[in-house]
Amino acid sequence: MAEGHSPLAQFEIKKLVDINIAGVDASFTNSSLFMVLTVATVTLFLVGGMRRSALVPGRWQSMVELSYGFIANMIRDTVGSEGRPYFPFIFTIFMFVLVGNMWGMMPYSFTFTSHIAVTFAMAFFIFIGVTLIAIAKHKLHFLSFFMPPGVPIIMAPLLVPIEIISYLSRPISLSVRLFANMLAGHTLLKVFAGFIISLGIAAGWLPFVFVVALTGLEFVIAFLQAFVFTILTCLYLNDALHLH
Amino acid sequence: MDAFGRRCAAPEDADMTPDQDGPSGPPEDLSAFGQKLANARKQEESRRLWRKDTNRPPQSALGLAFRVAVELVSAVAVGLAIGWGIDAWLDTKPWAMVVFIVLGGAAGVMNVYRMAAGMSGGIGYTRENQTPEATSADTAREEGKDGG
């Protein structure tokens, strides 16, 4: 196989515009490009759909209202009415991840959610934000988070470190889940696509069938992982607001 | 949009219409309509609550296995990092790391247990059948069960 056609070549970061701010490499890369495209798409979708905001929505407006209602219902079901102020943040996360995943499904595009740097940055700030909300709301009572209710006090020296580790592992499992799913899926697609060429006319149709099926599956995963990322954010927020 | 459960009272809706339609709209019809609307909303509400049980994302066996692996490994990784950090700080090379890897493994198993028990994952996750509006009695019962 020729260079540049390795299954992992699609994840390479390429600098498009070199930007250097005080020795810090802040170049505009293909990853940044697709983030900008994602934000532009979401903005276009939402603003364009609500342009006329008719009482009886058209197709476009229904799609916008559907996505709004989807997240609003999710927050209501998982967090309750206290979660209402955080709707814009959670909706932004959902749309950003979802549309980013969908952009990644375009041939020749770049999937920025397949990079741990991106997903971990998001998960880390969610984690910090949620922790700050919990501390602001519950003050020192927040520390009861690390002591499950109904546990004898003798167990505390063992349980508290375990609970703290469990709590700290949240941003990691949150980010790894999204990144690994996208990375594995896109690599698999590329590997099977490579088989089509190398097997040629004779047996190439077999991996071709697989690629078609996998592409469908990838669309499902792209949506599902955005959903999982968002619902976990909601669950963390729920914990922060209600503790145990 | 009442997606957050802000239900507009049906009589208010009914009051709105006569202003536009003039006196022609018979009030009996409107209150009947309000009643119907309230019923429909109640139905929708109960349907939503029923759906709540299946609100989790559909998980294939592979997806579940993957989640378990991620929960386990991430907790061990955090334990490792904490142990390594303490070692570097207090100069107690391998001991803190040994202790914290074991603790991390325990935390990972606990994460997986919580996930499997329907509490969906890490520390203090909400119980699946416990709505945020659950009464304190419910919470106390849940917590009692948890301690056992």
Contacts between the chains, C-beta under 8 A, distances in Angstrom:
chain1	res1	chain2	res2	distance
A	65	B	1	7.6
A	68	B	1	7.1
A	68	B	3	7.1
A	69	B	1	7.3
A	69	B	3	4.9
A	72	B	1	7.3
A	72	B	3	3.6
A	72	B	4	5.8
A	73	B	3	5.8
A	73	B	48	7.3
A	75	B	4	7.6
A	76	B	3	6.9
A	76	B	4	5.5
A	76	B	5	5.7
A	77	B	48	7.6
A	77	B	52	5.9
A	77	B	55	5.9
A	78	B	55	7.9
A	78	B	126	7.2
A	78	B	132	7.9
A	79	B	132	6.4
A	80	B	131	7.4
A	80	B	132	3.2
A	80	B	133	6.1
A	81	B	4	6.1
A	81	B	5	6.4
A	82	B	132	7.3
A	84	B	4	5.5
A	145	B	123	6.8
A	145	B	124	5.9
A	146	B	123	7.5
A	148	B	124	7.6
A	148	B	146	6.6
A	148	B	147	7.6
A	149	B	143	4.3
A	149	B	146	6.4
A	149	B	147	6.4
A	150	B	143	5.7
A	150	B	144	6.4
A	150	B	146	5.9
A	150	B	147	2.2
A	150	B	148	7.5
A	151	B	147	6.4
A	161	B	100	7.6
A	161	B	103	5.1
A	162	B	103	5.5
A	162	B	106	5.1
A	162	B	107	4.6
A	162	B	110	6.3
A	163	B	107	7.4
A	163	B	123	5.3
A	165	B	75	5.7
A	165	B	78	5.1
A	165	B	79	5.2
A	165	B	82	6.8
A	165	B	100	7.5
A	165	B	103	5.9
A	165	B	104	5.3
A	165	B	107	4.0
A	166	B	75	6.2
A	166	B	107	4.2
A	166	B	110	5.9
A	166	B	111	5.7
A	166	B	122	5.2
A	166	B	123	4.4
A	167	B	122	6.7
A	167	B	123	4.7
A	168	B	78	4.7
A	168	B	82	7.6
A	169	B	71	7.4
A	169	B	74	4.3
A	169	B	75	4.3
A	169	B	77	7.4
A	169	B	78	4.5
A	169	B	104	7.9
A	169	B	107	6.6
A	169	B	108	7.4
A	169	B	111	6.8
A	169	B	122	6.6
A	170	B	122	5.1
A	170	B	123	7.7
A	172	B	74	3.8
A	172	B	77	6.3
A	172	B	78	6.5
A	173	B	70	4.9
A	173	B	71	5.4
A	173	B	74	4.3
A	173	B	75	8.0
A	173	B	111	7.6
A	173	B	121	7.5
A	173	B	122	7.2
A	176	B	70	5.2
A	176	B	73	7.9
A	176	B	74	6.2
A	177	B	66	7.6
A	177	B	67	6.9
A	177	B	70	5.5
A	180	B	66	7.5
A	180	B	70	7.2
A	181	B	66	7.6
A	224	B	57	5.6
A	224	B	58	7.6
A	227	B	57	5.5
A	228	B	57	5.4
A	231	B	57	6.9
A	232	B	121	7.3
A	235	B	120	6.3
A	235	B	121	7.3
A	235	B	125	5.8
A	235	B	126	6.2
A	238	B	126	5.3
A	238	B	132	6.7
A	239	B	123	7.6
A	239	B	124	5.1
A	239	B	125	6.6
A	239	B	126	6.8
A	242	B	126	7.4
A	242	B	132	6.2
A	243	B	124	7.0
A	244	B	124	5.6
A	244	B	139	8.0
A	244	B	143	6.9
